Amino acid sequence: MFKLQPDVKKEMKNIVLYTCIGIVLEIILLILAHFFVIPDKIPFDYTIFTGALAGGFVAVLNFFLMALTVQKVAGVTDDQKLARKILQGSYSKRMLMQVVWIVIAIVAPCFNVVAGILPLLFPTMGIKVRAVLGI
């Protein structure tokens, strides 16, 4: 089994936190939009929750796989070309995973499309907010 370095564990906790905060805010905003803005266009049902949770899982999994790849490359090779090849392969697979998720979120009736796709943005948004705030 691959052992996570302490810094990777710490950052993954942050990614999970950013994603969870984003999901809670997203659900609150979708519920408010349903009741006060456009109830005909935004349904309030279980699909908001299933979409948000599944999208959040994909978002966290994406960053976890990236962290594993970076940790592996840093510990295994000094060869820049090999490192670039490994990182590019990881990037391609992770982007494919997200595209497949987006298609599933659009097609499957058990997911709200917006609630399912927005969580993919939450980890990056959390990182940028933390950088702006200097935390």
DSSP file (Angstrom, degrees, kcal/mol; ACC not computed):
  #  RESIDUE AA STRUCTURE BP1 BP2  ACC     N-H-->O    O-->H-N    N-H-->O    O-->H-N    TCO  KAPPA ALPHA  PHI   PSI    X-CA   Y-CA   Z-CA
    1    1 A M              0   0    0      0, 0.0     2,-0.5     0, 0.0     0, 0.0   0.000 360.0 360.0 360.0 143.2    0.0    0.0    0.0
    2    2 A F        -     0   0    0      1,-0.0     2,-0.4     0, 0.0    70,-0.0  -0.675 360.0-138.5 -83.0 124.8    1.2    3.5   -0.8
    3    3 A K        -     0   0    0     -2,-0.5     2,-0.3     1,-0.0    -1,-0.0  -0.714  14.5-131.0 -88.8 129.1    1.9    5.6    2.3
    4    4 A L        -     0   0    0     -2,-0.4    64,-0.0     1,-0.1    -1,-0.0  -0.581  20.1-122.3 -78.8 137.0    0.7    9.2    2.1
    5    5 A Q     >  -     0   0    0     -2,-0.3     4,-2.3     1,-0.1     3,-0.3  -0.423  26.5-110.8 -72.1 153.7    3.2   11.9    3.2
    6    6 A P  H  > S+     0   0    0      0, 0.0     4,-2.4     0, 0.0     5,-0.2   0.869 118.0  52.0 -56.1 -39.8    2.1   14.2    6.0
    7    7 A D  H  > S+     0   0    0      1,-0.2     4,-2.4     2,-0.2     5,-0.2   0.879 109.0  50.5 -65.7 -36.0    1.8   17.2    3.7
    8    8 A V  H  > S+     0   0    0     -3,-0.3     4,-2.5     2,-0.2    -1,-0.2   0.915 110.2  49.8 -66.8 -42.7   -0.4   15.3    1.3
    9    9 A K  H  X S+     0   0    0     -4,-2.3     4,-2.1     2,-0.2    -2,-0.2   0.925 111.3  49.5 -59.5 -44.7   -2.6   14.2    4.2
   10   10 A K  H  X S+     0   0    0     -4,-2.4     4,-1.8     1,-0.2    -2,-0.2   0.928 112.8  45.7 -62.2 -46.2   -2.9   17.8    5.3
   11   11 A E  H  X S+     0   0    0     -4,-2.4     4,-2.5     1,-0.2    -1,-0.2   0.867 110.0  54.3 -67.6 -35.5   -3.8   19.1    1.9
   12   12 A M  H  X S+     0   0    0     -4,-2.5     4,-2.6     2,-0.2    -1,-0.2   0.884 105.8  53.0 -65.9 -37.0   -6.3   16.3    1.3
   13   13 A K  H  X S+     0   0    0     -4,-2.1     4,-2.3     2,-0.2    -1,-0.2   0.916 110.1  48.8 -61.2 -41.2   -8.0   17.3    4.5
   14   14 A N  H  X S+     0   0    0     -4,-1.8     4,-3.0     2,-0.2    -2,-0.2   0.914 110.0  51.0 -63.4 -42.9   -8.2   20.9    3.2
   15   15 A I  H  X S+     0   0    0     -4,-2.5     4,-2.4     1,-0.2    -2,-0.2   0.917 111.0  48.0 -61.6 -44.1   -9.6   19.7   -0.2
   16   16 A V  H  X S+     0   0    0     -4,-2.6     4,-2.6     2,-0.2    -1,-0.2   0.919 112.6  49.7 -62.2 -42.9  -12.3   17.6    1.6
   17   17 A L  H  X S+     0   0    0     -4,-2.3     4,-2.6     2,-0.2     5,-0.2   0.940 111.3  47.5 -61.5 -48.5  -13.1   20.7    3.8
   18   18 A Y  H  X S+     0   0    0     -4,-3.0     4,-2.4     1,-0.2    -1,-0.2   0.908 113.9  48.5 -59.5 -41.9  -13.4   23.0    0.8
   19   19 A T  H  X S+     0   0    0     -4,-2.4     4,-2.6    -5,-0.2    -1,-0.2   0.917 111.6  48.4 -66.7 -43.4  -15.5   20.6   -1.1
   20   20 A C  H  X S+     0   0    0     -4,-2.6     4,-2.4     2,-0.2    -2,-0.2   0.916 112.4  48.5 -63.5 -43.6  -17.8   20.0    1.9
   21   21 A I  H  X S+     0   0    0     -4,-2.6     4,-2.5     1,-0.2     5,-0.2   0.931 112.6  49.3 -61.6 -44.9  -18.2   23.7    2.5
   22   22 A G  H  X S+     0   0    0     -4,-2.4     4,-2.7    -5,-0.2    -2,-0.2   0.902 110.2  50.6 -60.8 -42.3  -19.0   24.2   -1.2
   23   23 A I  H  X S+     0   0    0     -4,-2.6     4,-2.7     2,-0.2     5,-0.2   0.922 110.6  48.6 -63.8 -44.1  -21.5   21.4   -1.3
   24   24 A V  H  X S+     0   0    0     -4,-2.4     4,-2.3     2,-0.2    -2,-0.2   0.940 114.5  45.4 -61.8 -46.6  -23.4   22.9    1.8
   25   25 A L  H  X S+     0   0    0     -4,-2.5     4,-2.7     1,-0.2    -2,-0.2   0.903 112.5  52.1 -62.9 -40.8  -23.4   26.3    0.2
   26   26 A E  H  X S+     0   0    0     -4,-2.7     4,-2.6    -5,-0.2     5,-0.2   0.930 110.3  47.3 -61.0 -46.7  -24.5   24.9   -3.1
   27   27 A I  H  X S+     0   0    0     -4,-2.7     4,-2.4     2,-0.2    -1,-0.2   0.916 112.3  50.0 -63.1 -43.0  -27.4   23.0   -1.6
   28   28 A I  H  X S+     0   0    0     -4,-2.3     4,-2.6    -5,-0.2    -1,-0.2   0.930 112.6  47.1 -60.4 -45.7  -28.5   26.1    0.4
   29   29 A L  H  X S+     0   0    0     -4,-2.7     4,-2.7     1,-0.2    -2,-0.2   0.893 112.2  49.3 -65.2 -39.8  -28.4   28.3   -2.7
   30   30 A L  H  X S+     0   0    0     -4,-2.6     4,-2.1     2,-0.2    -1,-0.2   0.891 112.2  48.5 -66.9 -38.3  -30.3   25.7   -4.8
   31   31 A I  H  X S+     0   0    0     -4,-2.4     4,-2.3    -5,-0.2     5,-0.2   0.932 113.2  47.2 -66.0 -45.2  -33.0   25.4   -2.1
   32   32 A L  H  X>S+     0   0    0     -4,-2.6     4,-2.7     1,-0.2     5,-0.5   0.910 111.6  51.1 -62.1 -41.7  -33.3   29.2   -1.9
   33   33 A A  I  X>S+     0   0    0     -4,-2.7     5,-2.0     1,-0.2     4,-1.6   0.887 109.9  51.1 -63.4 -37.6  -33.5   29.5   -5.6
   34   34 A H  I  <5S+     0   0    0     -4,-2.1    -2,-0.2    -5,-0.2    -1,-0.2   0.943 118.2  35.7 -63.6 -47.1  -36.2   26.9   -5.7
   35   35 A F  I  <5S+     0   0    0     -4,-2.3    -2,-0.2     1,-0.1    -1,-0.2   0.803 133.0  21.6 -80.4 -28.7  -38.4   28.5   -3.1
   36   36 A F  I  <5S+     0   0    0     -4,-2.7    -3,-0.2    -5,-0.2    -2,-0.2   0.647 127.3  26.9-117.4 -17.6  -37.8   32.2   -3.9
   37   37 A V  I  <<S-     0   0    0     -4,-1.6    -3,-0.2    -5,-0.5    -4,-0.1   0.797 126.5  -6.7-113.4 -71.4  -36.5   32.6   -7.5
   38   38 A I    >>< +     0   0    0     -5,-2.0     4,-2.0     1,-0.1     3,-0.9  -0.628  55.9 167.7-134.9  76.5  -37.5   30.0  -10.1
   39   39 A P  T 34 S+     0   0    0      0, 0.0     5,-0.1     0, 0.0    -1,-0.1   0.786  79.4  57.8 -62.1 -27.0  -39.3   27.1   -8.5
   40   40 A D  T 34 S+     0   0    0      1,-0.2    -6,-0.1     3,-0.1    -2,-0.0   0.810 113.1  38.1 -72.6 -28.3  -40.4   25.8  -11.9
   41   41 A K  T <4 S+     0   0    0     -3,-0.9    -1,-0.2     1,-0.2    -7,-0.1   0.761 114.7  52.1 -94.3 -28.8  -36.8   25.5  -13.2
   42   42 A I  S  < S-     0   0    0     -4,-2.0    -1,-0.2    -9,-0.2     2,-0.1  -0.903  76.6-152.4-115.2 105.9  -35.0   24.3  -10.1
   43   43 A P        -     0   0    0      0, 0.0     2,-0.8     0, 0.0    -9,-0.1  -0.452   7.3-143.0 -75.0 148.2  -36.6   21.2   -8.5
   44   44 A F        +     0   0    0     -5,-0.1     2,-0.3    -2,-0.1   -13,-0.0  -0.859  56.2 109.3-109.5  95.6  -36.2   20.6   -4.8
   45   45 A D  S >> S-     0   0    0     -2,-0.8     3,-1.5     0, 0.0     4,-0.6  -0.834  85.2 -70.5-150.8-173.5  -35.8   16.8   -4.5
   46   46 A Y  H 3> S+     0   0    0      1,-0.3     4,-2.5    -2,-0.3     3,-0.4   0.716 114.5  76.1 -61.3 -22.3  -33.3   14.1   -3.7
   47   47 A T  H 3> S+     0   0    0      1,-0.2     4,-2.3     2,-0.2    65,-2.1   0.795  88.4  59.1 -65.1 -26.7  -31.4   14.7   -7.0
   48   48 A I  H <> S+     0   0    0     -3,-1.5     4,-2.1    63,-0.2    -1,-0.2   0.930 111.0  41.3 -63.6 -43.7  -29.8   17.9   -5.6
   49   49 A F  H  X S+     0   0    0     -4,-0.6     4,-2.5    -3,-0.4     5,-0.2   0.908 116.1  47.5 -72.6 -42.9  -28.3   15.8   -2.8
   50   50 A T  H  X S+     0   0    0     -4,-2.5     4,-2.4     2,-0.2     5,-0.3   0.911 114.6  47.5 -66.2 -40.3  -27.2   12.9   -4.9
   51   51 A G  H  X S+     0   0    0     -4,-2.3     4,-2.6    -5,-0.2     5,-0.2   0.931 113.6  46.9 -64.3 -45.6  -25.7   15.1   -7.5
   52   52 A A  H  X S+     0   0    0     -4,-2.1     4,-2.3    -5,-0.2    -2,-0.2   0.913 115.3  45.1 -64.2 -44.0  -23.8   17.2   -4.9
   53   53 A L  H  X S+     0   0    0     -4,-2.5     4,-2.2     2,-0.2    -2,-0.2   0.923 116.2  44.7 -68.9 -43.8  -22.5   14.2   -3.0
   54   54 A A  H  X S+     0   0    0     -4,-2.4     4,-2.2    -5,-0.2    -2,-0.2   0.916 114.9  48.7 -67.1 -41.8  -21.4   12.3   -6.1
   55   55 A G  H  X S+     0   0    0     -4,-2.6     4,-2.3    -5,-0.3    -2,-0.2   0.891 110.9  51.0 -63.6 -39.3  -19.9   15.4   -7.7
   56   56 A G  H  X S+     0   0    0     -4,-2.3     4,-2.5    -5,-0.2     5,-0.2   0.894 108.3  52.2 -64.1 -39.7  -18.0   16.1   -4.5
   57   57 A F  H  X S+     0   0    0     -4,-2.2     4,-2.7     1,-0.2    -2,-0.2   0.929 110.5  47.4 -61.3 -45.3  -16.7   12.6   -4.4
   58   58 A V  H  X S+     0   0    0     -4,-2.2     4,-2.3     2,-0.2    -2,-0.2   0.900 111.7  51.3 -63.6 -40.2  -15.4   12.9   -8.0
   59   59 A A  H  X S+     0   0    0     -4,-2.3     4,-1.7     2,-0.2    -2,-0.2   0.929 113.6  42.9 -63.3 -46.0  -13.8   16.3   -7.1
   60   60 A V  H  X S+     0   0    0     -4,-2.5     4,-2.5     1,-0.2    -2,-0.2   0.905 112.8  53.2 -67.5 -41.2  -12.0   14.9   -4.1
   61   61 A L  H  X S+     0   0    0     -4,-2.7     4,-2.7    -5,-0.2     5,-0.2   0.891 105.6  55.4 -60.3 -39.8  -11.0   11.7   -5.9
   62   62 A N  H  X S+     0   0    0     -4,-2.3     4,-2.0     1,-0.2    -1,-0.2   0.939 111.6  42.1 -57.9 -49.2   -9.4   13.9   -8.7
   63   63 A F  H  X S+     0   0    0     -4,-1.7     4,-2.5     2,-0.2    -1,-0.2   0.858 112.9  54.0 -69.3 -34.5   -7.2   15.7   -6.2
   64   64 A F  H  X S+     0   0    0     -4,-2.5     4,-2.4     2,-0.2    -2,-0.2   0.931 109.8  46.9 -64.3 -45.3   -6.4   12.6   -4.3
   65   65 A L  H  X S+     0   0    0     -4,-2.7     4,-2.1     1,-0.2    -2,-0.2   0.875 112.2  51.1 -64.7 -36.7   -5.2   10.8   -7.5
   66   66 A M  H  X S+     0   0    0     -4,-2.0     4,-2.6    -5,-0.2     5,-0.2   0.922 109.9  49.5 -64.7 -43.2   -3.2   13.9   -8.5
   67   67 A A  H  X S+     0   0    0     -4,-2.5     4,-2.6     1,-0.2     5,-0.2   0.907 110.3  50.6 -63.5 -41.9   -1.5   14.0   -5.0
   68   68 A L  H  X S+     0   0    0     -4,-2.4     4,-2.5     2,-0.2    -1,-0.2   0.911 111.6  48.3 -61.4 -41.8   -0.6   10.3   -5.3
   69   69 A T  H  X S+     0   0    0     -4,-2.1     4,-2.9     2,-0.2     5,-0.2   0.935 112.5  46.9 -65.4 -46.4    0.9   10.8   -8.7
   70   70 A V  H  X S+     0   0    0     -4,-2.6     4,-2.5     1,-0.2    -2,-0.2   0.916 113.6  48.8 -62.5 -42.9    2.9   13.8   -7.7
   71   71 A Q  H  X S+     0   0    0     -4,-2.6     4,-1.7    -5,-0.2    -1,-0.2   0.912 112.8  48.4 -62.7 -42.3    4.1   12.0   -4.6
   72   72 A K  H  X S+     0   0    0     -4,-2.5     4,-1.4    -5,-0.2     5,-0.3   0.932 113.0  46.7 -63.4 -46.8    5.1    9.0   -6.6
   73   73 A V  H  X S+     0   0    0     -4,-2.9     4,-1.7     1,-0.2     3,-0.2   0.903 111.8  51.2 -63.7 -41.4    6.9   11.0   -9.2
   74   74 A A  H  < S+     0   0    0     -4,-2.5    -1,-0.2    -5,-0.2    -2,-0.2   0.838 117.3  39.3 -65.5 -32.4    8.8   13.0   -6.6
   75   75 A G  H  < S+     0   0    0     -4,-1.7    -1,-0.2    -5,-0.2    -2,-0.2   0.618 121.1  39.3 -93.3 -12.8    9.9    9.8   -4.8
   76   76 A V  H  < S+     0   0    0     -4,-1.4     2,-0.4    -3,-0.2    -3,-0.2   0.821 107.8  36.0-108.4 -39.1   10.7    7.6   -7.8
   77   77 A T     <  -     0   0    0     -4,-1.7    -1,-0.2    -5,-0.3     0, 0.0  -0.917  29.6-176.6-131.9 145.6   12.4    9.4  -10.6
   78   78 A D        +     0   0    0     -2,-0.4     2,-0.7    -3,-0.1    -1,-0.1   0.395  64.0 109.6-105.0  -4.9   14.8   12.2  -11.3
   79   79 A D     >  -     0   0    0      1,-0.2     4,-2.6     2,-0.1     5,-0.2  -0.631  56.8-159.5 -76.8 111.5   14.2   11.8  -15.0
   80   80 A Q  H  > S+     0   0    0     -2,-0.7     4,-2.6     1,-0.2     5,-0.2   0.873  89.1  51.1 -62.0 -39.9   12.3   14.9  -16.2
   81   81 A K  H  > S+     0   0    0      2,-0.2     4,-2.2     1,-0.2    -1,-0.2   0.917 112.4  45.8 -66.2 -42.6   10.9   13.3  -19.3
   82   82 A L  H  > S+     0   0    0      2,-0.2     4,-2.6     1,-0.2    -2,-0.2   0.914 112.9  50.7 -65.8 -42.7    9.6   10.2  -17.4
   83   83 A A  H  X S+     0   0    0     -4,-2.6     4,-2.7     1,-0.2    -2,-0.2   0.927 111.0  48.4 -60.5 -45.3    8.1   12.5  -14.7
   84   84 A R  H  X S+     0   0    0     -4,-2.6     4,-2.6     1,-0.2    -1,-0.2   0.895 111.3  50.8 -61.8 -40.7    6.4   14.6  -17.3
   85   85 A K  H  X S+     0   0    0     -4,-2.2     4,-2.3     2,-0.2    -2,-0.2   0.915 111.9  46.5 -64.5 -43.5    5.0   11.5  -19.1
   86   86 A I  H  X S+     0   0    0     -4,-2.6     4,-2.3     2,-0.2    -2,-0.2   0.929 114.5  47.2 -64.2 -45.5    3.7   10.1  -15.8
   87   87 A L  H  X S+     0   0    0     -4,-2.7     4,-2.5     1,-0.2    -2,-0.2   0.896 112.2  49.6 -64.5 -40.5    2.1   13.4  -14.8
   88   88 A Q  H  X S+     0   0    0     -4,-2.6     4,-2.5     2,-0.2    -1,-0.2   0.899 110.5  50.6 -66.0 -39.9    0.6   13.9  -18.3
   89   89 A G  H  X S+     0   0    0     -4,-2.3     4,-2.2     2,-0.2    -2,-0.2   0.914 111.4  48.0 -62.4 -42.7   -0.9   10.4  -18.2
   90   90 A S  H  X S+     0   0    0     -4,-2.3     4,-2.6     2,-0.2    -2,-0.2   0.920 111.0  51.1 -62.7 -44.5   -2.4   11.0  -14.8
   91   91 A Y  H  X S+     0   0    0     -4,-2.5     4,-2.6     1,-0.2     5,-0.2   0.925 110.1  49.3 -59.5 -46.3   -3.8   14.4  -16.0
   92   92 A S  H  X S+     0   0    0     -4,-2.5     4,-2.2     1,-0.2    -1,-0.2   0.915 112.9  46.4 -61.7 -44.0   -5.4   12.7  -19.0
   93   93 A K  H  X S+     0   0    0     -4,-2.2     4,-2.3     2,-0.2    -1,-0.2   0.895 113.1  49.2 -66.6 -39.7   -7.0   10.0  -17.0
   94   94 A R  H  X S+     0   0    0     -4,-2.6     4,-1.9     2,-0.2    -2,-0.2   0.887 111.3  49.0 -69.1 -37.2   -8.3   12.4  -14.4
   95   95 A M  H  X S+     0   0    0     -4,-2.6     4,-2.5     2,-0.2    -2,-0.2   0.895 110.7  51.2 -66.7 -39.0   -9.8   14.7  -17.0
   96   96 A L  H  X S+     0   0    0     -4,-2.2     4,-2.8    -5,-0.2     5,-0.2   0.915 107.7  53.1 -61.8 -42.6  -11.5   11.7  -18.6
   97   97 A M  H  X S+     0   0    0     -4,-2.3     4,-2.2     1,-0.2    -1,-0.2   0.913 110.9  46.5 -58.2 -43.3  -12.9   10.7  -15.3
   98   98 A Q  H  X S+     0   0    0     -4,-1.9     4,-2.5     2,-0.2    -1,-0.2   0.892 111.5  50.5 -69.3 -38.8  -14.4   14.1  -14.8
   99   99 A V  H  X S+     0   0    0     -4,-2.5     4,-2.4     2,-0.2    -2,-0.2   0.925 110.2  50.3 -63.7 -43.5  -15.8   14.2  -18.3
  100  100 A V  H  X S+     0   0    0     -4,-2.8     4,-2.5     1,-0.2    -2,-0.2   0.917 110.9  50.0 -60.0 -42.5  -17.4   10.8  -17.8
  101  101 A W  H  X S+     0   0    0     -4,-2.2     4,-3.1    -5,-0.2    -2,-0.2   0.921 108.7  51.7 -61.8 -43.5  -18.9   12.1  -14.5
  102  102 A I  H  X S+     0   0    0     -4,-2.5     4,-2.0     1,-0.2    -2,-0.2   0.916 110.4  48.6 -60.4 -43.3  -20.3   15.2  -16.3
  103  103 A V  H  X S+     0   0    0     -4,-2.4     4,-2.6     2,-0.2     5,-0.3   0.927 112.6  48.1 -62.3 -44.4  -21.9   13.0  -18.9
  104  104 A I  H  X S+     0   0    0     -4,-2.5     4,-3.0     1,-0.2    -2,-0.2   0.921 110.3  52.0 -61.2 -43.7  -23.4   10.8  -16.2
  105  105 A A  H  < S+     0   0    0     -4,-3.1    -1,-0.2     1,-0.2    -2,-0.2   0.847 114.2  43.8 -62.2 -34.0  -24.6   13.9  -14.3
  106  106 A I  H  < S+     0   0    0     -4,-2.0    -2,-0.2    -5,-0.2    -1,-0.2   0.898 122.7  35.3 -76.0 -41.2  -26.3   15.1  -17.4
  107  107 A V  H  < S+     0   0    0     -4,-2.6    -2,-0.2    -5,-0.2    -3,-0.2   0.884  97.6  81.7 -85.2 -41.8  -27.9   11.8  -18.5
  108  108 A A    ><  -     0   0    0     -4,-3.0     3,-1.4    -5,-0.3     5,-0.0  -0.499  65.9-149.6 -74.4 127.4  -28.8   10.1  -15.3
  109  109 A P  T 3  S+     0   0    0      0, 0.0    -1,-0.1     0, 0.0   -62,-0.1   0.606  90.0  72.1 -72.7  -9.4  -32.1   11.2  -13.9
  110  110 A C  T 3  S+     0   0    0    -60,-0.1     2,-0.4     2,-0.0   -60,-0.2   0.469  92.8  66.3 -84.8   0.9  -31.0   10.6  -10.3
  111  111 A F  S <  S-     0   0    0     -3,-1.4     2,-0.5    -7,-0.2   -63,-0.2  -0.968  78.2-131.4-123.8 137.4  -28.6   13.6  -10.4
  112  112 A N     >  -     0   0    0    -65,-2.1     4,-2.0    -2,-0.4     5,-0.2  -0.756  24.2-139.5 -78.4 127.8  -29.3   17.3  -10.6
  113  113 A V  H  > S+     0   0    0     -2,-0.5     4,-2.0     1,-0.2     5,-0.3   0.929  98.1  42.6 -59.7 -50.7  -27.0   18.5  -13.4
  114  114 A V  H  > S+     0   0    0      1,-0.2     4,-2.3     2,-0.2    -1,-0.2   0.935 115.3  49.4 -63.1 -46.8  -26.0   21.7  -11.7
  115  115 A A  H  4 S+     0   0    0      1,-0.2    -1,-0.2     2,-0.2    -2,-0.2   0.800 113.9  48.0 -63.8 -28.1  -25.6   20.1   -8.3
  116  116 A G  H  < S+     0   0    0     -4,-2.0    -1,-0.2     2,-0.1    -2,-0.2   0.807 116.6  38.6 -82.4 -30.9  -23.5   17.4   -9.8
  117  117 A I  H >< S+     0   0    0     -4,-2.0     3,-1.7    -5,-0.2     4,-0.3   0.854 102.4  67.1 -91.3 -37.3  -21.1   19.5  -11.9
  118  118 A L  G >X S+     0   0    0     -4,-2.3     3,-2.4     1,-0.3     4,-0.6   0.849  88.7  66.3 -55.4 -38.8  -20.4   22.5   -9.6
  119  119 A P  G >4 S+     0   0    0      0, 0.0     3,-0.7     0, 0.0    -1,-0.3   0.752  86.0  71.9 -59.0 -20.6  -18.5   20.5   -6.9
  120  120 A L  G <4 S+     0   0    0     -3,-1.7     4,-0.3     1,-0.2    -2,-0.2   0.759 100.2  47.4 -63.1 -21.6  -15.8   19.9   -9.5
  121  121 A L  G <> S+     0   0    0     -3,-2.4     4,-2.4    -4,-0.3    -1,-0.2   0.651  90.9  83.2 -90.8 -17.9  -14.9   23.5   -9.0
  122  122 A F  H <X S+     0   0    0     -3,-0.7     4,-2.8    -4,-0.6     5,-0.2   0.877  86.2  51.1 -63.5 -43.7  -14.9   23.6   -5.2
  123  123 A P  H  > S+     0   0    0      0, 0.0     4,-2.2     0, 0.0    -1,-0.2   0.940 114.5  44.3 -59.6 -44.8  -11.4   22.3   -4.5
  124  124 A T  H  > S+     0   0    0     -4,-0.3     4,-2.3     1,-0.2    -2,-0.2   0.906 113.6  50.6 -65.5 -40.9   -9.8   24.8   -6.8
  125  125 A M  H  X S+     0   0    0     -4,-2.4     4,-2.6     1,-0.2    -1,-0.2   0.912 110.0  50.8 -62.6 -41.4  -12.0   27.7   -5.5
  126  126 A G  H  X S+     0   0    0     -4,-2.8     4,-2.4     1,-0.2    -2,-0.2   0.900 109.4  50.3 -62.2 -41.8  -11.0   26.8   -2.0
  127  127 A I  H  X S+     0   0    0     -4,-2.2     4,-2.0    -5,-0.2    -1,-0.2   0.916 112.8  46.5 -62.2 -43.7   -7.3   26.8   -2.8
  128  128 A K  H  X S+     0   0    0     -4,-2.3     4,-2.4     2,-0.2    -2,-0.2   0.890 111.7  50.0 -69.0 -39.5   -7.6   30.2   -4.5
  129  129 A V  H  X S+     0   0    0     -4,-2.6     4,-2.5     2,-0.2    -1,-0.2   0.924 110.8  50.5 -63.3 -43.0   -9.7   31.7   -1.6
  130  130 A R  H  X>S+     0   0    0     -4,-2.4     5,-2.2     1,-0.2     4,-0.8   0.892 110.9  49.1 -61.6 -39.2   -7.1   30.4    0.9
  131  131 A A  H  <5S+     0   0    0     -4,-2.0     3,-0.3     2,-0.2    -1,-0.2   0.912 111.5  48.7 -66.6 -41.9   -4.3   32.0   -1.2
  132  132 A V  H  <5S+     0   0    0     -4,-2.4    -2,-0.2     1,-0.2    -1,-0.2   0.897 114.1  45.6 -64.5 -40.3   -6.1   35.3   -1.4
  133  133 A L  H  <5S-     0   0    0     -4,-2.5    -1,-0.2    -5,-0.2    -2,-0.2   0.611 108.9-126.9 -79.1 -11.5   -6.8   35.3    2.4
  134  134 A G  T  <5       0   0    0     -4,-0.8    -3,-0.2    -3,-0.3    -4,-0.1   0.813 360.0 360.0  72.3  30.5   -3.2   34.3    3.1
  135  135 A I      <       0   0    0     -5,-2.2    -4,-0.2    -6,-0.2    -5,-0.1   0.444 360.0 360.0 -88.3 360.0   -4.1   31.3    5.2
